[in-house]
């Protein structure tokens, strides 16, 4: 899964194949991207899709809505068995979806608070957070600062929620997916946020526009210099044969070696 996951509105089936060609995985969206009047046809578009189920997931509506039942009925007629559940906050309801591999989208205060419990469910394979819905659930108006020196940066509550979800996923050994960057024209801002996602431990980042895919991939792909440095470090560790050793003026221990192995893992297509 990942690193670049591209949403494709289910009412625009002509975009499905293009999204699959450009991204690492496609999220066919039956929720926010689709108007209520278009949801019935969107479900049929999803069922008729020929996308590879191994690199496709379907975002369904929140489980406490009538649309969710219709989404699940349509999914039963499709080959897709990986789903993203919008506004997830009920562990029992998620556990009941045992026939699916589930990515829980925690985008409310309730969802973030139960993220550790959701992460432990055997059918949950990943967790993603959503900034704007989260802030809206709190009665707020924006997850990011609009002006000044901090323009574009997340507010403290969003940073806290992002961190809490990442920790919950990591503690349970599940992949954490970073939220979208809504300003798709601001590729520099996306690059900065994607680089932070990589450094922090997010396994993937979702996006809403094809132009964002390359930026996310570049952030996750280590440079040739970083790969060479990791290889040199691991070779030195094998030669040293000890738990802690000095290398190029730095003390090296287990966590540093793990960082090097993760760099090499990201360099492997």
DOKE-202863 format. One record per residue (C-alpha): residue number from 1; residue in one letter; chain; x, y, z. Coordinates in nm, 4 decimals, m for minus. Layout:
N
<rec k="NUM" r="a" c="A" x="X" y="Y" z="Z"/>
...
//
This chain:
269
<rec k="1" r="x" c="A" x="0.0000" y="0.0000" z="0.0000"/>
<rec k="2" r="x" c="A" x="0.1421" y="0.3302" z="m0.1035"/>
<rec k="3" r="x" c="A" x="0.3165" y="0.5546" z="m0.0848"/>
<rec k="4" r="x" c="A" x="0.0819" y="0.7622" z="m0.3041"/>
<rec k="5" r="x" c="A" x="m0.2891" y="0.6792" z="m0.2703"/>
<rec k="6" r="x" c="A" x="m0.5116" y="0.8715" z="m0.5117"/>
<rec k="7" r="x" c="A" x="m0.8827" y="0.9323" z="m0.4541"/>
<rec k="8" r="x" c="A" x="m1.1042" y="0.8870" z="m0.7605"/>
<rec k="9" r="x" c="A" x="m1.4711" y="0.9975" z="m0.7392"/>
<rec k="10" r="x" c="A" x="m1.6920" y="0.6983" z="m0.8099"/>
<rec k="11" r="x" c="A" x="m1.9245" y="0.9108" z="m1.0240"/>
<rec k="12" r="x" c="A" x="m1.6341" y="0.9732" z="m1.2663"/>
<rec k="13" r="x" c="A" x="m1.5495" y="0.6230" z="m1.3932"/>
<rec k="14" r="x" c="A" x="m1.3489" y="0.7660" z="m1.6828"/>
<rec k="15" r="x" c="A" x="m1.0883" y="0.8660" z="m1.4239"/>
<rec k="16" r="x" c="A" x="m1.0415" y="0.5208" z="m1.2720"/>
<rec k="17" r="x" c="A" x="m0.7858" y="0.3851" z="m1.5189"/>
<rec k="18" r="x" c="A" x="m0.5951" y="0.7141" z="m1.5301"/>
<rec k="19" r="x" c="A" x="m0.5713" y="0.7152" z="m1.1521"/>
<rec k="20" r="x" c="A" x="m0.4453" y="0.3563" z="m1.1502"/>
<rec k="21" r="x" c="A" x="m0.1795" y="0.4403" z="m1.4095"/>
<rec k="22" r="x" c="A" x="m0.0439" y="0.7307" z="m1.2047"/>
<rec k="23" r="x" c="A" x="m0.0764" y="0.6251" z="m0.8402"/>
<rec k="24" r="x" c="A" x="0.0387" y="0.3324" z="m0.6301"/>
<rec k="25" r="x" c="A" x="m0.3184" y="0.2589" z="m0.5269"/>
<rec k="26" r="x" c="A" x="m0.6623" y="0.4012" z="m0.6068"/>
<rec k="27" r="x" c="A" x="m0.9331" y="0.4874" z="m0.3561"/>
<rec k="28" r="x" c="A" x="m1.2684" y="0.4715" z="m0.5356"/>
<rec k="29" r="x" c="A" x="m1.4695" y="0.7247" z="m0.3396"/>
<rec k="30" r="x" c="A" x="m1.8380" y="0.6667" z="m0.2677"/>
<rec k="31" r="x" c="A" x="m1.8488" y="0.9272" z="0.0094"/>
<rec k="32" r="x" c="A" x="m1.7715" y="1.3002" z="0.0096"/>
<rec k="33" r="x" c="A" x="m1.6688" y="1.3254" z="m0.3551"/>
<rec k="34" r="x" c="A" x="m2.0104" y="1.2081" z="m0.4737"/>
<rec k="35" r="x" c="A" x="m2.3306" y="1.4113" z="m0.4551"/>
<rec k="36" r="x" c="A" x="m2.6293" y="1.2329" z="m0.2952"/>
<rec k="37" r="x" c="A" x="m2.8142" y="1.2263" z="m0.6270"/>
<rec k="38" r="x" c="A" x="m2.5197" y="1.0520" z="m0.7962"/>
<rec k="39" r="x" c="A" x="m2.4453" y="0.7855" z="m0.5350"/>
<rec k="40" r="x" c="A" x="m2.6612" y="0.5102" z="m0.6885"/>
<rec k="41" r="x" c="A" x="m2.4855" y="0.5353" z="m1.0250"/>
<rec k="42" r="x" c="A" x="m2.1497" y="0.5731" z="m0.8486"/>
<rec k="43" r="x" c="A" x="m2.2006" y="0.2358" z="m0.6831"/>
<rec k="44" r="x" c="A" x="m2.2733" y="0.0741" z="m1.0193"/>
<rec k="45" r="x" c="A" x="m1.9602" y="0.2358" z="m1.1613"/>
<rec k="46" r="x" c="A" x="m1.7605" y="0.0829" z="m0.8783"/>
<rec k="47" r="x" c="A" x="m1.9083" y="m0.2620" z="m0.9358"/>
<rec k="48" r="x" c="A" x="m1.8331" y="m0.2404" z="m1.3085"/>
<rec k="49" r="x" c="A" x="m1.4753" y="m0.1227" z="m1.2569"/>
<rec k="50" r="x" c="A" x="m1.1954" y="m0.3437" z="m1.3875"/>
<rec k="51" r="x" c="A" x="m0.9273" y="m0.2011" z="m1.1580"/>
<rec k="52" r="x" c="A" x="m0.6948" y="m0.4480" z="m0.9874"/>
<rec k="53" r="x" c="A" x="m0.8403" y="m0.5350" z="m0.6443"/>
<rec k="54" r="x" c="A" x="m0.4855" y="m0.5712" z="m0.5088"/>
<rec k="55" r="x" c="A" x="m0.4193" y="m0.1981" z="m0.5576"/>
<rec k="56" r="x" c="A" x="m0.7704" y="m0.0622" z="m0.5126"/>
<rec k="57" r="x" c="A" x="m0.9788" y="0.0208" z="m0.2090"/>
<rec k="58" r="x" c="A" x="m1.3291" y="0.1654" z="m0.1863"/>
<rec k="59" r="x" c="A" x="m1.4201" y="0.4423" z="0.0538"/>
<rec k="60" r="x" c="A" x="m1.7693" y="0.3848" z="0.1850"/>
<rec k="61" r="x" c="A" x="m1.9934" y="0.6197" z="0.3762"/>
<rec k="62" r="x" c="A" x="m2.0014" y="0.6316" z="0.7560"/>
<rec k="63" r="x" c="A" x="m2.1506" y="0.3132" z="0.8991"/>
<rec k="64" r="x" c="A" x="m2.4284" y="0.4986" z="1.0831"/>
<rec k="65" r="x" c="A" x="m2.5745" y="0.6236" z="0.7526"/>
<rec k="66" r="x" c="A" x="m2.8226" y="0.4563" z="0.5210"/>
<rec k="67" r="x" c="A" x="m2.5758" y="0.4977" z="0.2367"/>
<rec k="68" r="x" c="A" x="m2.3288" y="0.2639" z="0.4065"/>
<rec k="69" r="x" c="A" x="m2.5676" y="m0.0313" z="0.3817"/>
<rec k="70" r="x" c="A" x="m2.6162" y="0.0386" z="0.0122"/>
<rec k="71" r="x" c="A" x="m2.2403" y="0.0700" z="m0.0339"/>
<rec k="72" r="x" c="A" x="m2.1798" y="m0.2666" z="0.1308"/>
<rec k="73" r="x" c="A" x="m2.4517" y="m0.4320" z="m0.0779"/>
<rec k="74" r="x" c="A" x="m2.2826" y="m0.3026" z="m0.3920"/>
<rec k="75" r="x" c="A" x="m1.9398" y="m0.4128" z="m0.2686"/>
<rec k="76" r="x" c="A" x="m2.0713" y="m0.7666" z="m0.2287"/>
<rec k="77" r="x" c="A" x="m2.1248" y="m0.7674" z="m0.6069"/>
<rec k="78" r="x" c="A" x="m1.7739" y="m0.6410" z="m0.6754"/>
<rec k="79" r="x" c="A" x="m1.4260" y="m0.7987" z="m0.6586"/>
<rec k="80" r="x" c="A" x="m1.3033" y="m0.5368" z="m0.4105"/>
<rec k="81" r="x" c="A" x="m1.2324" y="m0.6506" z="m0.0570"/>
<rec k="82" r="x" c="A" x="m1.0300" y="m0.3619" z="0.0828"/>
<rec k="83" r="x" c="A" x="m1.2409" y="m0.0738" z="0.2065"/>
<rec k="84" r="x" c="A" x="m1.1895" y="0.2591" z="0.3752"/>
<rec k="85" r="x" c="A" x="m1.4589" y="0.3401" z="0.6269"/>
<rec k="86" r="x" c="A" x="m1.5353" y="0.7102" z="0.6570"/>
<rec k="87" r="x" c="A" x="m1.5740" y="0.8671" z="1.0021"/>
<rec k="88" r="x" c="A" x="m1.4845" y="0.5423" z="1.1774"/>
<rec k="89" r="x" c="A" x="m1.5408" y="0.5545" z="1.5523"/>
<rec k="90" r="x" c="A" x="m1.7160" y="0.2308" z="1.6538"/>
<rec k="91" r="x" c="A" x="m1.4798" y="m0.0649" z="1.7032"/>
<rec k="92" r="x" c="A" x="m1.7643" y="m0.3168" z="1.7196"/>
<rec k="93" r="x" c="A" x="m1.9068" y="m0.1989" z="1.3887"/>
<rec k="94" r="x" c="A" x="m1.5645" y="m0.2161" z="1.2238"/>
<rec k="95" r="x" c="A" x="m1.4986" y="m0.5620" z="1.3676"/>
<rec k="96" r="x" c="A" x="m1.8271" y="m0.6810" z="1.2149"/>
<rec k="97" r="x" c="A" x="m1.6842" y="m0.6143" z="0.8674"/>
<rec k="98" r="x" c="A" x="m1.4760" y="m0.9287" z="0.9014"/>
<rec k="99" r="x" c="A" x="m1.4907" y="m1.0183" z="0.5322"/>
<rec k="100" r="x" c="A" x="m1.3026" y="m0.7014" z="0.4414"/>
<rec k="101" r="x" c="A" x="m0.9555" y="m0.5615" z="0.4966"/>
<rec k="102" r="x" c="A" x="m1.0396" y="m0.2250" z="0.6493"/>
<rec k="103" r="x" c="A" x="m0.8635" y="0.1092" z="0.6526"/>
<rec k="104" r="x" c="A" x="m1.0293" y="0.3154" z="0.9235"/>
<rec k="105" r="x" c="A" x="m1.0559" y="0.6862" z="0.8492"/>
<rec k="106" r="x" c="A" x="m1.0483" y="0.8613" z="1.1847"/>
<rec k="107" r="x" c="A" x="m1.1801" y="1.2089" z="1.1151"/>
<rec k="108" r="x" c="A" x="m1.3734" y="1.3000" z="1.4260"/>
<rec k="109" r="x" c="A" x="m1.2845" y="1.3542" z="1.7889"/>
<rec k="110" r="x" c="A" x="m1.4490" y="1.0210" z="1.8706"/>
<rec k="111" r="x" c="A" x="m1.2532" y="0.8433" z="1.5983"/>
<rec k="112" r="x" c="A" x="m0.9176" y="0.9781" z="1.7123"/>
<rec k="113" r="x" c="A" x="m0.9905" y="0.8867" z="2.0741"/>
<rec k="114" r="x" c="A" x="m1.0613" y="0.5220" z="1.9850"/>
<rec k="115" r="x" c="A" x="m0.7844" y="0.4909" z="1.7250"/>
<rec k="116" r="x" c="A" x="m0.5761" y="0.2648" z="1.9534"/>
<rec k="117" r="x" c="A" x="m0.8698" y="0.0269" z="1.9913"/>
<rec k="118" r="x" c="A" x="m0.9472" y="0.0327" z="1.6192"/>
<rec k="119" r="x" c="A" x="m0.5831" y="m0.0381" z="1.5355"/>
<rec k="120" r="x" c="A" x="m0.5890" y="m0.3614" z="1.7349"/>
<rec k="121" r="x" c="A" x="m0.8757" y="m0.5146" z="1.5343"/>
<rec k="122" r="x" c="A" x="m0.7558" y="m0.8072" z="1.3193"/>
<rec k="123" r="x" c="A" x="m0.9414" y="m0.6912" z="1.0069"/>
<rec k="124" r="x" c="A" x="m0.7959" y="m0.3386" z="1.0259"/>
<rec k="125" r="x" c="A" x="m0.4938" y="m0.3079" z="0.7981"/>
<rec k="126" r="x" c="A" x="m0.4385" y="0.0666" z="0.8177"/>
<rec k="127" r="x" c="A" x="m0.5447" y="0.3932" z="0.9755"/>
<rec k="128" r="x" c="A" x="m0.5849" y="0.7337" z="0.8138"/>
<rec k="129" r="x" c="A" x="m0.6822" y="1.0652" z="0.9662"/>
<rec k="130" r="x" c="A" x="m0.8789" y="1.3551" z="0.8205"/>
<rec k="131" r="x" c="A" x="m0.8094" y="1.7103" z="0.9318"/>
<rec k="132" r="x" c="A" x="m1.1061" y="1.9168" z="0.8170"/>
<rec k="133" r="x" c="A" x="m1.3784" y="1.6770" z="0.9288"/>
<rec k="134" r="x" c="A" x="m1.1990" y="1.6439" z="1.2620"/>
<rec k="135" r="x" c="A" x="m1.1954" y="2.0169" z="1.3258"/>
<rec k="136" r="x" c="A" x="m1.5558" y="2.0456" z="1.2075"/>
<rec k="137" r="x" c="A" x="m1.6554" y="1.7764" z="1.4587"/>
<rec k="138" r="x" c="A" x="m1.5142" y="2.0018" z="1.7301"/>
<rec k="139" r="x" c="A" x="m1.7042" y="2.3061" z="1.6097"/>
<rec k="140" r="x" c="A" x="m1.3946" y="2.4655" z="1.4583"/>
<rec k="141" r="x" c="A" x="m1.3552" y="2.6347" z="1.1235"/>
<rec k="142" r="x" c="A" x="m1.0139" y="2.5390" z="0.9841"/>
<rec k="143" r="x" c="A" x="m0.7378" y="2.2889" z="1.0534"/>
<rec k="144" r="x" c="A" x="m0.4627" y="2.5172" z="0.9219"/>
<rec k="145" r="x" c="A" x="m0.3515" y="2.8743" z="0.9764"/>
<rec k="146" r="x" c="A" x="m0.4587" y="3.0918" z="0.6841"/>
<rec k="147" r="x" c="A" x="m0.2144" y="3.3812" z="0.7176"/>
<rec k="148" r="x" c="A" x="0.0976" y="3.5033" z="0.8889"/>
<rec k="149" r="x" c="A" x="0.4227" y="3.3262" z="0.9568"/>
<rec k="150" r="x" c="A" x="0.2409" y="2.9970" z="1.0191"/>
<rec k="151" r="x" c="A" x="0.0252" y="3.0071" z="0.7052"/>
<rec k="152" r="x" c="A" x="m0.0490" y="2.6570" z="0.5809"/>
<rec k="153" r="x" c="A" x="0.0648" y="2.4879" z="0.9012"/>
<rec k="154" r="x" c="A" x="m0.1686" y="2.2700" z="1.1060"/>
<rec k="155" r="x" c="A" x="m0.3231" y="2.4046" z="1.4243"/>
<rec k="156" r="x" c="A" x="m0.2229" y="2.2335" z="1.7482"/>
<rec k="157" r="x" c="A" x="m0.5319" y="2.0127" z="1.7690"/>
<rec k="158" r="x" c="A" x="m0.4674" y="1.8760" z="1.4209"/>
<rec k="159" r="x" c="A" x="m0.1012" y="1.8080" z="1.5017"/>
<rec k="160" r="x" c="A" x="m0.2094" y="1.6232" z="1.8154"/>
<rec k="161" r="x" c="A" x="m0.4638" y="1.4118" z="1.6266"/>
<rec k="162" r="x" c="A" x="m0.2140" y="1.3297" z="1.3525"/>
<rec k="163" r="x" c="A" x="0.0418" y="1.2203" z="1.6096"/>
<rec k="164" r="x" c="A" x="m0.2081" y="1.0176" z="1.8099"/>
<rec k="165" r="x" c="A" x="m0.3205" y="0.8245" z="1.5036"/>
<rec k="166" r="x" c="A" x="0.0391" y="0.7568" z="1.3994"/>
<rec k="167" r="x" c="A" x="0.1237" y="0.6258" z="1.7453"/>
<rec k="168" r="x" c="A" x="m0.1883" y="0.4071" z="1.7554"/>
<rec k="169" r="x" c="A" x="m0.1046" y="0.2547" z="1.4188"/>
<rec k="170" r="x" c="A" x="0.2600" y="0.2017" z="1.5086"/>
<rec k="171" r="x" c="A" x="0.1804" y="0.0383" z="1.8411"/>
<rec k="172" r="x" c="A" x="m0.0417" y="m0.2152" z="1.6644"/>
<rec k="173" r="x" c="A" x="0.1915" y="m0.2747" z="1.3719"/>
<rec k="174" r="x" c="A" x="m0.0501" y="m0.1257" z="1.1203"/>
<rec k="175" r="x" c="A" x="0.0243" y="0.1203" z="0.8416"/>
<rec k="176" r="x" c="A" x="m0.0543" y="0.4870" z="0.9062"/>
<rec k="177" r="x" c="A" x="m0.1748" y="0.6997" z="0.6143"/>
<rec k="178" r="x" c="A" x="m0.1283" y="1.0737" z="0.6240"/>
<rec k="179" r="x" c="A" x="m0.4169" y="1.3022" z="0.5331"/>
<rec k="180" r="x" c="A" x="m0.4567" y="1.4785" z="0.2000"/>
<rec k="181" r="x" c="A" x="m0.3041" y="1.8179" z="0.1203"/>
<rec k="182" r="x" c="A" x="m0.6079" y="2.0039" z="m0.0108"/>
<rec k="183" r="x" c="A" x="m0.4269" y="2.2889" z="m0.1872"/>
<rec k="184" r="x" c="A" x="m0.3231" y="2.0824" z="m0.4876"/>
<rec k="185" r="x" c="A" x="m0.1643" y="2.3834" z="m0.6586"/>
<rec k="186" r="x" c="A" x="0.0836" y="2.4211" z="m0.3702"/>
<rec k="187" r="x" c="A" x="0.3264" y="2.1445" z="m0.4589"/>
<rec k="188" r="x" c="A" x="0.6024" y="2.2956" z="m0.2447"/>
<rec k="189" r="x" c="A" x="0.3805" y="2.2774" z="0.0623"/>
<rec k="190" r="x" c="A" x="0.2865" y="1.9209" z="m0.0246"/>
<rec k="191" r="x" c="A" x="0.6529" y="1.8270" z="m0.0604"/>
<rec k="192" r="x" c="A" x="0.7344" y="1.9675" z="0.2826"/>
<rec k="193" r="x" c="A" x="0.4419" y="1.7877" z="0.4451"/>
<rec k="194" r="x" c="A" x="0.5220" y="1.4619" z="0.2627"/>
<rec k="195" r="x" c="A" x="0.8838" y="1.4752" z="0.3761"/>
<rec k="196" r="x" c="A" x="0.7633" y="1.5165" z="0.7321"/>
<rec k="197" r="x" c="A" x="0.5264" y="1.2204" z="0.6872"/>
<rec k="198" r="x" c="A" x="0.8178" y="1.0014" z="0.5768"/>
<rec k="199" r="x" c="A" x="1.0435" y="1.1148" z="0.8600"/>
<rec k="200" r="x" c="A" x="0.7666" y="1.0688" z="1.1176"/>
<rec k="201" r="x" c="A" x="0.6758" y="0.7164" z="1.0105"/>
<rec k="202" r="x" c="A" x="0.3644" y="0.7391" z="0.7941"/>
<rec k="203" r="x" c="A" x="0.3651" y="0.4522" z="0.5465"/>
<rec k="204" r="x" c="A" x="0.1682" y="0.6379" z="0.2806"/>
<rec k="205" r="x" c="A" x="m0.0043" y="0.9657" z="0.2022"/>
<rec k="206" r="x" c="A" x="m0.3388" y="1.0170" z="0.0336"/>
<rec k="207" r="x" c="A" x="m0.3887" y="1.2699" z="m0.2440"/>
<rec k="208" r="x" c="A" x="m0.6708" y="1.4188" z="m0.4468"/>
<rec k="209" r="x" c="A" x="m0.5021" y="1.5236" z="m0.7715"/>
<rec k="210" r="x" c="A" x="m0.2732" y="1.3325" z="m1.0106"/>
<rec k="211" r="x" c="A" x="m0.0133" y="1.6115" z="m0.9969"/>
<rec k="212" r="x" c="A" x="0.0439" y="1.5301" z="m0.6298"/>
<rec k="213" r="x" c="A" x="0.1511" y="1.1697" z="m0.6903"/>
<rec k="214" r="x" c="A" x="0.5030" y="1.2443" z="m0.8130"/>
<rec k="215" r="x" c="A" x="0.5670" y="1.4814" z="m0.5224"/>
<rec k="216" r="x" c="A" x="0.4688" y="1.2179" z="m0.2673"/>
<rec k="217" r="x" c="A" x="0.6737" y="0.9492" z="m0.4403"/>
<rec k="218" r="x" c="A" x="0.9783" y="1.1751" z="m0.4479"/>
<rec k="219" r="x" c="A" x="0.9462" y="1.2331" z="m0.0742"/>
<rec k="220" r="x" c="A" x="0.9307" y="0.8615" z="m0.0020"/>
<rec k="221" r="x" c="A" x="1.2114" y="0.7685" z="m0.2419"/>
<rec k="222" r="x" c="A" x="1.5512" y="0.8115" z="m0.0697"/>
<rec k="223" r="x" c="A" x="1.8298" y="0.9850" z="m0.2610"/>
<rec k="224" r="x" c="A" x="2.1219" y="0.7893" z="m0.4041"/>
<rec k="225" r="x" c="A" x="2.3400" y="0.9459" z="m0.1359"/>
<rec k="226" r="x" c="A" x="2.1052" y="0.8328" z="0.1408"/>
<rec k="227" r="x" c="A" x="2.0993" y="0.4792" z="0.0021"/>
<rec k="228" r="x" c="A" x="2.4781" y="0.4667" z="m0.0216"/>
<rec k="229" r="x" c="A" x="2.5138" y="0.5988" z="0.3345"/>
<rec k="230" r="x" c="A" x="2.2712" y="0.3363" z="0.4652"/>
<rec k="231" r="x" c="A" x="2.4559" y="0.0587" z="0.2833"/>
<rec k="232" r="x" c="A" x="2.7903" y="0.1769" z="0.4211"/>
<rec k="233" r="x" c="A" x="2.6504" y="0.1949" z="0.7732"/>
<rec k="234" r="x" c="A" x="2.5002" y="m0.1536" z="0.7626"/>
<rec k="235" r="x" c="A" x="2.8221" y="m0.2944" z="0.6183"/>
<rec k="236" r="x" c="A" x="3.0178" y="m0.1314" z="0.9017"/>
<rec k="237" r="x" c="A" x="2.7747" y="m0.2778" z="1.1555"/>
<rec k="238" r="x" c="A" x="2.8251" y="m0.6262" z="1.0163"/>
<rec k="239" r="x" c="A" x="3.2010" y="m0.5827" z="1.0332"/>
<rec k="240" r="x" c="A" x="3.1914" y="m0.4403" z="1.3872"/>
<rec k="241" r="x" c="A" x="2.9809" y="m0.7265" z="1.5167"/>
<rec k="242" r="x" c="A" x="2.8865" y="m0.5347" z="1.8323"/>
<rec k="243" r="x" c="A" x="2.5686" y="m0.3719" z="1.9582"/>
<rec k="244" r="x" c="A" x="2.7138" y="m0.0206" z="1.9700"/>
<rec k="245" r="x" c="A" x="3.0021" y="0.1111" z="1.7626"/>
<rec k="246" r="x" c="A" x="3.1472" y="0.4335" z="1.6256"/>
<rec k="247" r="x" c="A" x="3.1069" y="0.5204" z="1.2597"/>
<rec k="248" r="x" c="A" x="3.2218" y="0.8466" z="1.1000"/>
<rec k="249" r="x" c="A" x="3.2252" y="1.0240" z="1.4348"/>
<rec k="250" r="x" c="A" x="2.8788" y="0.9034" z="1.5397"/>
<rec k="251" r="x" c="A" x="2.7783" y="0.6409" z="1.7931"/>
<rec k="252" r="x" c="A" x="2.5594" y="0.3840" z="1.6222"/>
<rec k="253" r="x" c="A" x="2.3086" y="0.1565" z="1.7964"/>
<rec k="254" r="x" c="A" x="1.9938" y="m0.0392" z="1.7146"/>
<rec k="255" r="x" c="A" x="1.7578" y="0.2479" z="1.6268"/>
<rec k="256" r="x" c="A" x="2.0130" y="0.4050" z="1.3908"/>
<rec k="257" r="x" c="A" x="2.0536" y="0.0717" z="1.2125"/>
<rec k="258" r="x" c="A" x="1.6770" y="0.0374" z="1.1864"/>
<rec k="259" r="x" c="A" x="1.6585" y="0.3794" z="1.0190"/>
<rec k="260" r="x" c="A" x="1.9176" y="0.2596" z="0.7666"/>
<rec k="261" r="x" c="A" x="1.7231" y="m0.0583" z="0.6907"/>
<rec k="262" r="x" c="A" x="1.4053" y="0.1431" z="0.6429"/>
<rec k="263" r="x" c="A" x="1.5864" y="0.3710" z="0.3992"/>
<rec k="264" r="x" c="A" x="1.6870" y="0.0694" z="0.1909"/>
<rec k="265" r="x" c="A" x="1.3331" y="m0.0671" z="0.2100"/>
<rec k="266" r="x" c="A" x="1.1922" y="0.2564" z="0.0682"/>
<rec k="267" r="x" c="A" x="1.4492" y="0.2459" z="m0.2106"/>
<rec k="268" r="x" c="A" x="1.3195" y="m0.0922" z="m0.3296"/>
<rec k="269" r="x" c="A" x="1.0415" y="m0.0513" z="m0.5913"/>
//
